[in-house]
Amino acid sequence: MSSQGNRGSLTTADVMEMIRSRVRSGSLVPGQRLVENDLILITGSTRSKLREALKGLAFEGIVELQEFKGATVKRLERSDVHQMYQVREVLEGLSAKLCTLSPILPLMRNALINSQQKMDAAVSKGDIPAFIETNDALHDLIVECAQNKHVARTLNTVQVTVHRLESRLFYTSDVMKDALEEHRAITAAILAGDAEGAETAMRIHIVHNYQQLNRLADHFFQ
């Protein structure tokens, strides 16, 4: 929680990111009403910056604003998820390709290897929370390595809204093991300098995730 003294230094972008992170983590859930006074206490924002932040999040499709009702976390329809994964397939595939070709890849090789090793260890232990954490970290590293701020910004918005759903996928050992093999293929292609192979492996992974996600019962989307 930010202190009262920090309110003047917070930007609208800061407040947006605080709310995004809570939606991503599941602290704020689809359909939940966003009470301004509560969010001011949580973020340490001013009311005017909070309202600007909510407008920005509404533009991103994370928050829904209704006249006389205020703001709520937007509920996801299956059609929304389908469209988001179409975007993810293209942009995450592009990120893997750009990472492979990136001039900073030599500086990030060890980080990518370490992240993959942590994922291997999480699967071997059946540690679901650790797997989810390392999954997120590896995807974030690839996007960082790609060095395309526009791709990163768009993916951040999309991933915030689907993260809660996607986390449900890894609650079986078979799904974790399948995802592990897909990540190994992505990492291996990047480290081998195979840009096309990295893009293809990432796109296969994202499509497979969507196929698994689409099998979830309707109540997971509520």
C-alpha positions as CSV (number, residue, x, y, z in Angstrom):
1,M,0.0,0.0,0.0
2,S,1.3,3.4,-0.9
3,S,1.5,6.0,1.8
4,Q,-0.4,9.3,1.8
5,G,2.9,11.1,1.1
6,N,3.4,9.2,-2.1
7,R,0.1,10.2,-3.7
8,G,1.6,13.2,-5.5
9,S,4.3,11.1,-7.0
10,L,2.0,8.4,-8.4
11,T,1.2,8.6,-12.1
12,T,-2.0,7.3,-13.7
13,A,0.1,4.6,-15.3
14,D,1.3,3.5,-11.8
15,V,-2.3,3.2,-10.6
16,M,-3.3,1.3,-13.7
17,E,-0.5,-1.2,-13.1
18,M,-1.5,-1.7,-9.4
19,I,-5.0,-2.6,-10.4
20,R,-3.8,-4.8,-13.3
21,S,-1.6,-6.8,-11.0
22,R,-4.5,-7.4,-8.7
23,V,-6.7,-8.6,-11.6
24,R,-3.8,-10.8,-12.8
25,S,-3.3,-12.4,-9.4
26,G,-7.0,-13.0,-8.8
27,S,-7.3,-10.5,-5.9
28,L,-9.9,-8.7,-8.1
29,V,-12.1,-11.1,-9.9
30,P,-14.4,-10.8,-13.0
31,G,-17.7,-9.1,-12.1
32,Q,-16.3,-7.6,-8.9
33,R,-17.4,-4.0,-8.2
34,L,-14.5,-1.6,-7.9
35,V,-15.2,0.8,-5.0
36,E,-13.3,4.0,-5.4
37,N,-12.7,4.5,-1.7
38,D,-11.3,1.0,-1.3
39,L,-9.0,1.5,-4.3
40,I,-7.8,4.8,-3.0
41,L,-6.7,3.1,0.2
42,I,-5.1,0.2,-1.7
43,T,-3.2,2.2,-4.2
44,G,-2.6,5.5,-2.3
45,S,-3.9,7.3,-5.4
46,T,-5.9,10.5,-5.6
47,R,-9.5,10.2,-6.7
48,S,-8.8,12.0,-9.9
49,K,-5.9,9.8,-10.9
50,L,-7.9,6.7,-9.9
51,R,-10.7,7.7,-12.2
52,E,-8.3,8.3,-15.1
53,A,-6.7,4.9,-14.4
54,L,-10.1,3.2,-14.5
55,K,-10.9,4.9,-17.8
56,G,-7.6,3.6,-19.2
57,L,-8.3,0.1,-18.0
58,A,-11.7,0.3,-19.5
59,F,-10.1,1.2,-22.8
60,E,-7.9,-1.9,-22.4
61,G,-10.9,-4.1,-21.8
62,I,-9.9,-5.0,-18.2
63,V,-12.5,-2.8,-16.5
64,E,-16.1,-2.1,-17.4
65,L,-17.6,1.4,-16.7
66,Q,-21.3,1.8,-16.5
67,E,-23.2,5.0,-15.9
68,F,-24.7,5.2,-12.3
69,K,-23.1,1.8,-11.5
70,G,-19.4,2.6,-11.5
71,A,-16.6,0.3,-12.4
72,T,-16.4,-3.5,-12.3
73,V,-13.8,-6.0,-13.4
74,K,-14.9,-7.1,-16.9
75,R,-16.3,-10.6,-17.2
76,L,-14.8,-12.7,-20.0
77,E,-17.0,-14.4,-22.6
78,R,-15.6,-17.4,-24.5
79,S,-15.5,-15.2,-27.6
80,D,-13.3,-12.7,-25.8
81,V,-10.9,-15.4,-24.8
82,H,-10.8,-16.8,-28.3
83,Q,-9.9,-13.4,-29.7
84,M,-7.3,-12.7,-27.1
85,Y,-5.5,-16.0,-27.8
86,Q,-5.5,-15.2,-31.5
87,V,-3.6,-12.1,-30.5
88,R,-1.3,-14.0,-28.1
89,E,-0.5,-16.6,-30.8
90,V,0.8,-14.0,-33.2
91,L,2.5,-11.7,-30.7
92,E,4.1,-14.3,-28.5
93,G,5.3,-16.1,-31.6
94,L,6.8,-12.8,-32.8
95,S,8.4,-12.3,-29.4
96,A,10.1,-15.6,-29.5
97,K,11.4,-14.9,-33.0
98,L,12.6,-11.4,-32.1
99,C,14.3,-12.7,-28.9
100,T,16.2,-15.2,-31.0
101,L,17.4,-12.4,-33.2
102,S,17.9,-9.9,-30.4
103,P,21.3,-8.3,-29.8
104,I,20.8,-8.7,-26.0
105,L,20.2,-12.5,-26.2
106,P,23.8,-13.3,-25.3
107,L,23.2,-11.3,-22.1
108,M,20.0,-13.2,-21.3
109,R,21.0,-16.7,-22.1
110,N,21.8,-17.6,-18.5
111,A,18.5,-16.1,-17.3
112,L,16.6,-18.1,-19.9
113,I,18.5,-21.3,-19.0
114,N,17.9,-20.8,-15.3
115,S,14.2,-20.1,-15.8
116,Q,13.8,-23.3,-17.8
117,Q,15.7,-25.3,-15.1
118,K,13.4,-23.9,-12.4
119,M,10.4,-25.0,-14.5
120,D,11.9,-28.5,-14.9
121,A,12.4,-28.6,-11.1
122,A,8.8,-27.5,-10.4
123,V,7.4,-30.2,-12.6
124,S,9.6,-32.9,-11.1
125,K,8.3,-31.9,-7.7
126,G,4.7,-31.5,-8.8
127,D,4.9,-27.9,-7.4
128,I,2.0,-26.2,-9.1
129,P,2.5,-22.7,-7.7
130,A,6.2,-22.8,-8.6
131,F,5.4,-24.0,-12.1
132,I,2.9,-21.1,-12.6
133,E,5.5,-18.6,-11.4
134,T,8.3,-20.0,-13.6
135,N,5.9,-20.2,-16.6
136,D,5.2,-16.5,-16.2
137,A,8.8,-15.6,-15.7
138,L,10.0,-17.5,-18.8
139,H,7.3,-15.8,-21.0
140,D,8.3,-12.4,-19.5
141,L,12.0,-13.0,-20.2
142,I,11.2,-13.8,-23.9
143,V,9.2,-10.6,-24.3
144,E,11.9,-8.6,-22.5
145,C,14.5,-10.1,-24.8
146,A,12.4,-9.2,-27.9
147,Q,12.8,-5.5,-27.1
148,N,9.6,-4.4,-28.7
149,K,7.7,-2.1,-26.4
150,H,4.5,-2.2,-28.4
151,V,4.3,-6.0,-28.4
152,A,5.1,-6.0,-24.7
153,R,2.4,-3.4,-23.9
154,T,-0.3,-5.3,-25.9
155,L,0.7,-8.7,-24.4
156,N,0.6,-7.3,-20.9
157,T,-3.0,-6.2,-21.3
158,V,-4.1,-9.5,-22.8
159,Q,-2.2,-11.6,-20.3
160,V,-3.8,-9.7,-17.4
161,T,-7.3,-10.7,-18.4
162,V,-6.6,-14.4,-19.2
163,H,-4.0,-15.2,-16.4
164,R,-6.6,-16.2,-13.9
165,L,-8.1,-18.7,-16.4
166,E,-4.8,-20.0,-17.6
167,S,-3.6,-20.7,-14.1
168,R,-6.5,-23.3,-13.9
169,L,-4.9,-25.3,-16.6
170,F,-1.9,-26.5,-14.6
171,Y,-3.7,-28.3,-11.9
172,T,-3.0,-31.7,-13.4
173,S,0.5,-33.3,-13.8
174,D,-0.2,-34.3,-17.4
175,V,-0.9,-30.7,-18.5
176,M,2.2,-29.4,-16.6
177,K,4.3,-32.1,-18.3
178,D,3.0,-31.2,-21.8
179,A,3.6,-27.5,-21.2
180,L,7.1,-28.3,-19.9
181,E,8.0,-30.1,-23.2
182,E,6.6,-27.2,-25.2
183,H,8.7,-24.7,-23.2
184,R,11.8,-26.8,-23.7
185,A,11.2,-26.7,-27.4
186,I,10.8,-22.9,-27.4
187,T,13.9,-22.3,-25.2
188,A,16.0,-24.8,-27.2
189,A,15.1,-23.1,-30.5
190,I,15.9,-19.6,-29.1
191,L,19.3,-20.7,-27.7
192,A,20.1,-22.5,-31.0
193,G,19.5,-19.3,-32.9
194,D,16.5,-20.9,-34.8
195,A,14.2,-17.9,-35.1
196,E,11.6,-19.6,-37.3
197,G,11.6,-22.6,-35.1
198,A,11.2,-20.5,-31.9
199,E,8.2,-18.7,-33.4
200,T,6.6,-21.9,-34.5
201,A,7.2,-23.6,-31.2
202,M,5.7,-20.7,-29.3
203,R,2.6,-20.5,-31.5
204,I,2.0,-24.2,-31.1
205,H,2.3,-23.7,-27.3
206,I,-0.2,-20.8,-27.3
207,V,-2.7,-22.7,-29.5
208,H,-2.4,-25.8,-27.3
209,N,-3.1,-23.6,-24.2
210,Y,-6.2,-22.2,-25.8
211,Q,-7.5,-25.6,-26.7
212,Q,-7.0,-26.7,-23.1
213,L,-8.6,-23.6,-21.8
214,N,-11.6,-23.9,-24.1
215,R,-12.4,-27.3,-22.4
216,L,-12.9,-25.6,-19.0
217,A,-16.5,-25.6,-17.7
218,D,-18.5,-22.3,-18.1
219,H,-18.2,-21.5,-14.4
220,F,-14.5,-20.9,-14.7
221,F,-15.3,-17.9,-17.0
222,Q,-17.5,-16.3,-14.3
